[in-house]
Amino acid sequence: MLSPILVGDESTLEKSQYGSITGEIYFQFGDFCFPELRWNDFIEVVLCWWNKSVGTLEVSSVGTTVEFHFMDGPFYIRAVKSGEEKVTLNFLRRKIEGFEILASRDTEIDSLKTAIGKVSRKIVRELHRKNWSTNDTEQLESLVRKRR
């Protein structure tokens, strides 16, 4: 069972004139990158959603399905709790009718939680260093504090 690597590159953070913060964020399992290598998205929003989703997985019963969305593009991850400590991640692309499964990987919920938490803390630190703050920043900080 491979542990997920969640790449959140703090050196790519940019703030738009409207205050939105974007940066590279994607999953990597070996040579497989999802949605793709160097995917750029609304990183604060995505990490807020994902922290909540992994929290739901932790306390839910086996068989529960939770989704991890990106803001941009047709990509998302459907996570199915396959055991008390295990999850199957289905990497999907929305289509006009339905979806396409690009890959599936089994991992431990704790590994997924650790990956999301590590990137979340790193992004929060960089946002503080840059002195950037939005409502999403505050929400992400709150979620990071709760996970410690």
N, C-alpha and C positions, 0 to 999 in steps of 0.2 A: 504494500500500500504506500503510494507516494504521498509525501506531505506537499501541500500546495505552497507555492511561492507567490505571494502577492507583491507585485512591483508597484510602488508608489514613489515616483521620483520627485523629491522635493526641489531639485534644481530646475525642474520644468514648470514650476508654478507661475502662473500669470494672472493678473487681475485686470479685468476689462474696465472700460470707462463707466460701465454700469454697476461695477462692484462684484461681478461674478468671478469666482476663482476656478481656474482650470489647471490640470496637470496630468501627467502620464499615470495611468493606472490600468493594470491588466494582470491576469493570472498566468502563471507558468508552471507546467508540469513537464519536466524534462525538456524536450524540444518543442512541445506544444504550447503556444501562447494564445490567450483568449481575452478580448476579441481578436487582438493581433498585437504584435510587438510594437511598443511605443504608442498604444492607444491613448488618446487624450480626451478627457471628459471633465465634467463638473465634479471635481474630486471630493470636495467637502460634502456635497449632497449625497453622492454615491456612498461615501464612507458612513455617513449617518444612517442611511438605509441599511447598509450591510451589517453594521453593529447591531441594529434592531433585529434583523433577520437571523443572525447567528445566535442572538439571545433567545429568540423564539425556538430555534432548533434545540438549544440546551435543555429547555424545560418541557418540551413537547413529547408526546408519545411516539413510539415507533410507527412509521407509516406516514407521519406528518410531512407535508410538502411546503417548502418555503421558497420564494423566489428572490434572487439577487439581481437587481436591475442596474443597467447603465442608463444615463440620461440620453446620450446620443446613440444613434444607430439602432439596428434591429436586434441587438444582442442581449441575452440575459442568461442566467444560470438558474436551473430548477434543482433544488436540493431536496432529496428524499431521505428522511431519517430511516436508515436501514437496520439499525441496532441501537442499543442504549448509548453507545459512544461512537457510532459510525454513521456516515452519511455518503450517499451517492450523489455526485455533482454531474448534472447533465448540462452541457454547454450548447446553447440553442441560438438559432437565428430565426426571427419572425419572418414569415412569408405572407403573401397575399391570402393564402388559405392555410392556416396552421403554422407549423414550425418545422425546422430541420435540426436534427441532432448532429452537431459537429463532432462531439466527443463525450465520453462519460468517464469519470474517475471516482474511485472509492477512496475515502480518507477518513480520518478521525475528526470528530466535531471539535475537539480541543485543538488540533492542528490548524483547523480553519479559523477558530476563534483567535488563536495566537497570531496567525498571519494578519488578520484584519486589525487586531489590536496594535500590533507592532507598527504597521503602516500608519494607522490613525494617530498614534503618539508622535511619530516622526513628522507627519504633516502638521499637527498642532504646534510642535516646537518651531517648525520653520515659519508658520504663520505668525507666531509670537515674535520671532526674530525680525520678520519683515514689518511688524506692527500692522498687520492686516487683520481686520475683524469685521465679520458679518454676522447676521443671525445664525447662519449655518455654522460658522466658526464656534459660536457659543454653544450651539447644540452638540457639535462634535466634541468639544471640550467636556461637556457634561457627561456624554456617553463614555468617554475615555476615563473620566474620574470614577464612574460607577463600575467599570470593568477591572479596576485595580485590585 
